[in-house]
Structures are given as C-alpha cells and as structure tokens.
C-alpha cells in the first residue's frame, strides 16, 4: 500500500510565496519570438512601455534603450501598439 501524503504535508514547489521577488524569476526563457527595436524609427513615445504586461521595456533618460529579454515572453503587444512600427517580432533562434 502506498502512503499518500495529505495536502498539508506536501512540499511547496513551483509557487512564489514571497512578495516583491519577480526580478529573481526569469520568465522569458520559453518565448519563441523576440522584439527588435529599430532605433532610427523609434520616437520614444513610451507607448510600448505603457502596454508591456511584463515591464520589459528598458528606459533611460526618457528614451527607450532596449528590451529586458530575461522577462519578455514574446507576446508582441509592444510591436502591435508602436505607432511608428519601430518594433518587429523576430523568431528566437537561441
């Protein structure tokens, strides 16, 4: 007979139980596409920054400087909302 543990006896796993630690979890490892910014087209309107659900748009001195690929899931929202089409999605070959 197999001894089945009750739910109270189970080890915690695959759950984030401490608030404020999202930087520790790299959630962008499973993406299939990556956003590429054409800086010559970007007007730094910050629309991509506003809409990014994972806070992956890097900004310095009010200018878009890149994408935090460790957390980007490749959803493509940034490329869809960019008014100048400065962001395109490319296949992630890594």
C-alpha positions as a printed Julia matrix, in Angstrom:
94×3 Matrix{Float64}:
  0.0    0.0     0.0
  1.29   3.45   -0.95
  1.4    6.08    1.78
 -0.27   9.16    0.27
  0.61  12.46    1.94
 -2.14  14.89    2.71
 -2.01  18.32    1.07
 -0.75  19.89    4.31
  2.28  17.56    4.27
  3.32  18.31    0.7
  6.47  20.31   -0.01
  5.9   23.73   -1.54
  7.13  23.82   -5.13
  6.7   25.92   -8.25
  4.96  28.65   -6.31
  6.09  32.15   -5.5
  5.13  32.75   -1.88
  7.2   35.85   -1.12
  6.01  39.2    -2.5
  8.32  41.52   -4.4
 10.68  38.94   -5.84
  9.66  38.84   -9.5
 13.12  40.01  -10.63
 14.51  36.67   -9.4
 12.35  34.62  -11.78
 13.4   34.73  -15.43
 10.13  34.15  -17.2
 11.35  34.89  -20.71
 13.1   31.56  -21.28
 10.24  29.95  -23.2
  9.45  32.66  -25.76
  9.52  31.81  -29.47
  9.75  35.39  -30.76
 11.72  38.41  -29.58
 11.04  42.12  -30.1
 13.65  44.05  -32.07
 13.69  47.85  -31.84
 14.76  49.91  -34.84
 16.14  52.96  -33.02
 16.06  55.0   -36.24
 12.25  54.72  -36.28
 11.59  54.96  -32.53
 10.26  58.34  -31.36
 10.41  57.44  -27.63
  6.67  57.88  -27.2
  6.68  55.2   -24.46
  3.56  53.5   -25.82
  5.37  50.15  -25.75
  6.43  50.78  -22.15
  2.84  51.56  -21.13
  1.39  48.43  -22.73
  4.09  45.85  -21.92
  2.47  43.44  -19.44
  5.83  42.32  -18.05
  7.64  45.67  -17.67
 10.31  44.61  -20.18
 10.84  47.91  -21.99
 14.09  49.45  -20.78
 14.07  53.24  -20.49
 16.82  55.66  -19.55
 16.53  59.46  -19.57
 13.06  59.23  -21.18
 14.39  57.17  -24.09
 13.67  53.53  -24.96
 17.01  51.75  -24.73
 16.09  48.1   -25.2
 14.14  45.06  -24.05
 14.67  43.02  -20.88
 14.73  39.63  -22.6
 15.05  37.7   -19.34
 11.42  38.58  -18.61
  9.94  39.17  -22.08
  7.54  36.4   -23.07
  7.41  37.4   -26.74
  3.73  38.34  -26.72
  4.21  41.04  -29.37
  1.99  43.66  -27.75
  4.81  46.21  -27.96
  5.09  45.75  -31.72
  1.32  45.99  -32.21
  0.96  49.27  -30.31
  4.05  51.04  -31.68
  2.74  53.96  -33.79
  5.9   54.07  -35.92
  6.26  50.28  -36.33
  9.73  50.58  -34.8
  9.37  47.21  -33.04
  9.2   43.99  -35.0
  8.98  40.44  -33.76
 11.66  38.02  -34.93
 11.95  34.3   -34.38
 14.07  33.5   -31.31
 16.8   31.21  -32.6
 18.76  30.85  -29.35
